[in-house]
Amino acid sequence: MFTGIVTAKGRIRSITGNEVRRFDIEAPWKPDTIDMGASIAHAGVCLTVVDKGEWGEGGWYTVEVSPETLRLTTLSAWSEGGTVNLERALKMGDELGGHLVTGHVDGVGRVVERREEGEWLVFTIEPPENLNKFIAKKGSITVDGVSLTVNEVTRTTFDLMIIPHTAEVTTLGALQKDARVNLEVDTMARYAARLNEFSETPA
C-alpha cells in the first residue's frame, strides 16, 4: 500500500527487453536501503525490485514490467532519461499523509487543458468514461502516483489545482496539454459505487 505522497523523482537510466520490459531507475536511495523484491510505486504503478547497484550519491535498481501493465498504463511511452514519481511502500507506523493507494492503475487519462492561476497550476483531465462515476468534487484521486483532491467535475472531465511545491517535487509541473497520465480512483469511492449497484438491484 501507498499514500500518494511522492518521496523522490527517479531517472530512467536504461530500458531493455520487448515482451517483458526492464527499466533501470536511478534514485536517491542507497542500494542497501532497498530490499530485493521490494514494492515501489512508479508514476502510480506498483513494481517489484529485481536488481540493484551503486550509483553516485544514491543507487539504481531494476523493475520488470509485463505486457499487460505496458498496455494499461503510460509506462509503454517511457524513454531513457525521463523522470518518474517514486514512492516506497508504507511501513507500520508511517504517517498516512495522502489517502490509501494500491498502486493498481484504473485507467489512463488525458490532460485537456493546463492553465495558471496565480502561483497555482490548474489541470483539466479527461478520464476514461468508465471511471467518471468514481470521481467526485473534493474527493481523492491519484494522478501519476500523486494523491490529489478533485477541485471541480463535469460529466466528462475533472479539475485539479496543483500547489507550487507539488509542481516542483513531482513530474506534474512538467505536464502539458494532451499528456497521458495514470489514474487510480479512491478505494472508498469504488466500494461505494459497488454497494450502490447492489442497492439498486431488484430483490
Backbone hydrogen bonds in HBPLUS format (Angstrom, degrees):
<---DONOR---> <-ACCEPTOR-->    atom                        ^
c    i                          cat <-CA-CA->   ^        H-A-AA   ^      H-
h    n   atom  resd res      DA  || num        DHA   H-A  angle D-A-AA Bond
n    s   type  num  typ     dist DA aas  dist angle  dist       angle   num
A0090-LEU N   A0001-MET O   2.91 MM  89  5.80 172.9  1.92 160.6 162.3     1
A0002-PHE N   A0101-VAL O   2.74 MM  99  4.83 155.8  1.79 154.1 156.6     2
A0101-VAL N   A0002-PHE O   2.86 MM  99  4.83 160.6  1.89 135.1 133.1     3
A0099-HIS N   A0003-THR O   3.07 MM  96  5.02 151.8  2.15 138.8 139.1     4
A0147-SER N   A0004-GLY O   2.67 MM 143  4.21 165.7  1.69 126.5 123.9     5
A0007-THR N   A0086-LEU O   3.00 MM  79  6.17 147.8  2.11 155.5 165.7     6
A0086-LEU N   A0008-ALA O   2.87 MM  78  5.25 153.9  1.94 168.4 160.1     7
A0010-GLY N   A0084-VAL O   2.82 MM  74  5.20 163.0  1.85 158.5 158.3     8
A0084-VAL N   A0010-GLY O   2.97 MM  74  5.20 146.9  2.08 136.2 141.3     9
A0011-ARG N   A0026-GLU O   2.95 MM  15  5.03 155.8  2.01 139.2 147.1    10
A0026-GLU N   A0011-ARG O   2.78 MM  15  5.03 170.5  1.79 156.4 156.7    11
A0012-ILE N   A0082-GLY O   2.84 MM  70  5.41 166.4  1.86 160.3 164.6    12
A0081-GLY N   A0012-ILE O   2.76 MM  69  5.14 171.1  1.77 149.3 152.3    13
A0013-ARG N   A0024-ASP O   2.67 MM  11  5.22 145.2  1.79 150.7 159.3    14
A0024-ASP N   A0014-SER O   2.97 MM  10  5.19 168.7  1.98 149.9 152.9    15
A0016-THR N   A0022-ARG O   2.96 MM   6  5.16 160.4  2.00 146.8 153.2    16
A0022-ARG N   A0016-THR O   2.77 MM   6  5.16 172.5  1.77 152.4 154.1    17
A0021-ARG N   A0065-VAL O   3.03 MM  44  5.13 142.4  2.17 157.5 152.1    18
A0065-VAL N   A0021-ARG O   2.76 MM  44  5.13 156.7  1.81 153.4 160.9    19
A0023-PHE N   A0063-VAL O   2.93 MM  40  5.45 164.3  1.95 160.7 165.5    20
A0063-VAL N   A0023-PHE O   2.99 MM  40  5.45 155.2  2.06 149.0 156.3    21
A0025-ILE N   A0061-TYR O   2.78 MM  36  5.45 169.0  1.79 167.8 169.3    22
A0061-TYR N   A0025-ILE O   3.01 MM  36  5.45 147.1  2.12 140.8 150.6    23
A0027-ALA N   A0059-GLY O   2.92 MM  32  5.70 172.1  1.93 161.0 162.7    24
A0059-GLY N   A0027-ALA O   3.09 MM  32  5.70 169.5  2.10 158.3 160.3    25
A0033-THR N   A0030-LYS O   2.93 MM   3  5.57 162.6  1.96 121.4 127.0    26
A0034-ILE N   A0031-PRO O   3.00 MM   3  5.31 164.9  2.02 113.6 118.4    27
A0038-ALA N   A0035-ASP O   3.01 MM   3  5.23 151.5  2.09 131.4 129.6    28
A0037-GLY N   A0049-VAL O   2.84 MM  12  4.90 152.3  1.92 137.5 145.3    29
A0049-VAL N   A0038-ALA O   2.96 MM  11  5.40 157.1  2.01 151.9 159.4    30
A0040-ILE N   A0047-LEU O   2.97 MM   7  5.56 163.6  2.00 159.5 164.5    31
A0047-LEU N   A0040-ILE O   2.97 MM   7  5.56 167.2  1.98 142.8 146.1    32
A0041-ALA N   A0087-GLU O   2.78 MM  46  5.08 164.6  1.80 163.1 159.2    33
A0087-GLU N   A0041-ALA O   3.08 MM  46  5.08 140.5  2.24 138.0 143.6    34
A0042-HIS N   A0045-VAL O   2.76 MM   3  4.94 161.3  1.79 130.5 134.5    35
A0045-VAL N   A0042-HIS O   2.91 MM   3  4.94 162.3  1.94 107.6 113.6    36
A0043-ALA N   A0085-ASN O   2.88 MM  42  4.89 161.8  1.91 139.2 145.0    37
A0046-CYS N   A0103-GLY O   2.91 MM  57  4.54 163.9  1.93 133.9 129.7    38
A0050-VAL N   A0062-THR O   2.81 MM  12  5.59 167.9  1.83 156.6 160.4    39
A0062-THR N   A0051-ASP O   2.83 MM  11  4.94 155.9  1.89 130.7 131.0    40
A0053-GLY N   A0060-TRP O   2.85 MM   7  5.34 147.7  1.96 150.5 148.2    41
A0060-TRP N   A0053-GLY O   2.89 MM   7  5.34 162.6  1.92 146.5 148.9    42
A0055-TRP N   A0058-GLY O   3.41 MM   3  5.45 151.8  2.49 121.0 113.5    43
A0058-GLY N   A0055-TRP O   2.86 MM   3  5.45 131.1  2.10 150.3 154.2    44
A0070-LEU N   A0066-SER O   3.06 MM   4  6.37 159.8  2.11 153.9 159.9    45
A0071-ARG N   A0067-PRO O   2.96 MM   4  6.15 145.9  2.07 142.8 152.1    46
A0072-LEU N   A0068-GLU O   2.98 MM   4  6.17 147.3  2.09 148.5 156.8    47
A0073-THR N   A0069-THR O   3.11 MM   4  5.93 123.7  2.45 146.4 155.1    48
A0077-ALA N   A0074-THR O   2.99 MM   3  5.73 160.2  2.03 122.6 128.5    49
A0078-TRP N   A0075-LEU O   3.13 MM   3  5.26 165.9  2.15 107.8 112.2    50
A0082-GLY N   A0079-SER O   3.10 MM   3  5.73 158.0  2.15 139.7 141.4    51
A0094-ASP N   A0091-LYS O   2.97 MM   3  5.59 163.3  2.00 144.9 144.6    52
A0106-ASP N   A0183-LEU O   2.79 MM  77  5.85 148.9  1.88 150.0 160.7    53
A0107-GLY N   A0183-LEU O   3.35 MM  76  5.41 145.2  2.48 146.0 146.1    54
A0183-LEU N   A0107-GLY O   2.84 MM  76  5.41 153.5  1.91 177.9 173.1    55
A0109-GLY N   A0181-VAL O   2.81 MM  72  5.22 156.6  1.86 157.5 159.3    56
A0181-VAL N   A0109-GLY O   2.94 MM  72  5.22 157.2  1.99 135.1 141.5    57
A0110-ARG N   A0126-GLU O   2.96 MM  16  5.18 154.2  2.02 134.8 142.3    58
A0126-GLU N   A0110-ARG O   2.81 MM  16  5.18 167.4  1.82 153.1 155.6    59
A0111-VAL N   A0179-ALA O   2.89 MM  68  5.36 162.0  1.93 157.0 163.0    60
A0178-ASP N   A0111-VAL O   2.63 MM  67  4.91 168.6  1.64 151.9 152.4    61
A0112-VAL N   A0124-THR O   2.81 MM  12  5.61 152.6  1.88 152.3 161.1    62
A0124-THR N   A0113-GLU O   2.98 MM  11  5.05 162.1  2.01 141.0 143.8    63
A0115-ARG N   A0122-VAL O   2.98 MM   7  5.32 155.5  2.04 151.9 158.7    64
A0122-VAL N   A0115-ARG O   2.81 MM   7  5.32 165.7  1.83 166.5 165.8    65
A0117-GLU N   A0120-TRP O   2.96 MM   3  5.22 163.8  1.98 142.5 147.9    66
A0120-TRP N   A0117-GLU O   3.12 MM   3  5.22 152.1  2.20 126.5 123.9    67
A0121-LEU N   A0162-ILE O   3.05 MM  41  4.97 167.3  2.07 143.0 146.6    68
A0162-ILE N   A0121-LEU O   2.67 MM  41  4.97 168.9  1.68 156.0 160.1    69
A0123-PHE N   A0160-LEU O   2.93 MM  37  5.25 156.0  1.99 148.2 155.9    70
A0160-LEU N   A0123-PHE O   2.89 MM  37  5.25 148.6  1.99 148.4 157.9    71
A0125-ILE N   A0158-PHE O   2.84 MM  33  5.48 169.2  1.85 164.2 165.6    72
A0158-PHE N   A0125-ILE O   2.96 MM  33  5.48 146.3  2.08 145.9 156.7    73
A0131-LEU N   A0128-PRO O   2.98 MM   3  5.67 164.4  2.01 124.1 129.2    74
A0132-ASN N   A0129-GLU O   3.26 MM   3  5.58 158.3  2.31 110.4 116.4    75
A0134-PHE N   A0131-LEU O   2.97 MM   3  5.57 157.0  2.03 120.6 127.9    76
A0135-ILE N   A0132-ASN O   3.17 MM   3  5.51 167.4  2.19 115.1 119.1    77
A0139-GLY N   A0136-ALA O   2.90 MM   3  5.13 153.7  1.97 130.3 131.1    78
A0138-LYS N   A0150-VAL O   2.82 MM  12  4.97 159.5  1.86 139.0 143.0    79
A0150-VAL N   A0139-GLY O   2.85 MM  11  5.50 167.2  1.87 161.4 165.9    80
A0141-ILE N   A0148-LEU O   2.97 MM   7  5.49 150.1  2.06 153.0 158.1    81
A0148-LEU N   A0141-ILE O   2.86 MM   7  5.49 160.6  1.90 160.1 166.7    82
A0142-THR N   A0184-GLU O   2.98 MM  42  5.04 163.4  2.01 150.2 154.0    83
A0184-GLU N   A0142-THR O   3.03 MM  42  5.04 150.1  2.13 139.8 145.4    84
A0143-VAL N   A0146-VAL O   2.97 MM   3  5.15 157.0  2.02 139.4 139.6    85
A0146-VAL N   A0143-VAL O   3.00 MM   3  5.15 163.3  2.03 110.0 115.5    86
A0144-ASP N   A0182-ASN O   2.86 MM  38  4.86 165.7  1.88 142.3 147.2    87
A0151-ASN N   A0159-ASP O   2.82 MM   8  5.31 163.5  1.84 153.1 152.9    88
A0159-ASP N   A0152-GLU O   2.82 MM   7  5.01 158.9  1.86 139.8 143.7    89
A0154-THR N   A0157-THR O   2.86 MM   3  5.24 161.0  1.89 154.6 150.3    90
A0167-ALA N   A0163-ILE O   3.08 MM   4  6.36 161.8  2.11 158.0 163.8    91
A0168-GLU N   A0164-PRO O   2.98 MM   4  6.18 142.2  2.13 146.2 156.1    92
A0168-GLU N   A0165-HIS O   3.13 MM   3  5.15 125.0  2.45  94.3 108.3    93
A0169-VAL N   A0165-HIS O   2.99 MM   4  6.21 163.0  2.02 158.7 162.0    94
A0170-THR N   A0166-THR O   3.14 MM   4  5.85 128.5  2.42 144.3 150.9    95
A0174-ALA N   A0171-THR O   3.11 MM   3  5.69 154.4  2.18 114.6 121.8    96
A0175-LEU N   A0172-LEU O   3.09 MM   3  5.30 162.1  2.12 110.1 115.8    97
A0179-ALA N   A0176-GLN O   3.04 MM   3  5.68 154.6  2.11 141.5 142.5    98
A0189-ALA N   A0186-ASP O   3.06 MM   3  5.26 120.6  2.42 101.0 115.5    99
A0190-ARG N   A0186-ASP O   3.10 MM   4  6.49 151.7  2.19 150.7 158.9   100
A0191-TYR N   A0187-THR O   3.06 MM   4  6.39 159.5  2.10 154.2 158.6   101
A0192-ALA N   A0188-MET O   2.90 MM   4  6.06 156.1  1.96 146.4 153.7   102
A0193-ALA N   A0189-ALA O   2.97 MM   4  6.12 156.6  2.03 145.8 151.4   103
A0194-ARG N   A0190-ARG O   3.10 MM   4  6.32 150.6  2.19 141.4 149.5   104
A0195-LEU N   A0191-TYR O   2.91 MM   4  6.16 159.6  1.95 152.2 157.0   105
A0196-ASN N   A0192-ALA O   2.98 MM   4  6.16 150.2  2.07 142.9 151.3   106
A0197-GLU N   A0193-ALA O   3.08 MM   4  6.36 144.4  2.21 140.2 148.9   107
A0198-PHE N   A0194-ARG O   3.32 MM   4  6.71 153.8  2.39 146.0 151.3   108
A0199-SER N   A0195-LEU O   3.02 MM   4  6.34 152.6  2.10 146.7 154.7   109
A0200-GLU N   A0196-ASN O   3.07 MM   4  6.24 136.1  2.27 142.8 153.1   110
A0201-THR N   A0198-PHE O   3.20 MM   3  5.16 152.8  2.28  99.1 107.2   111
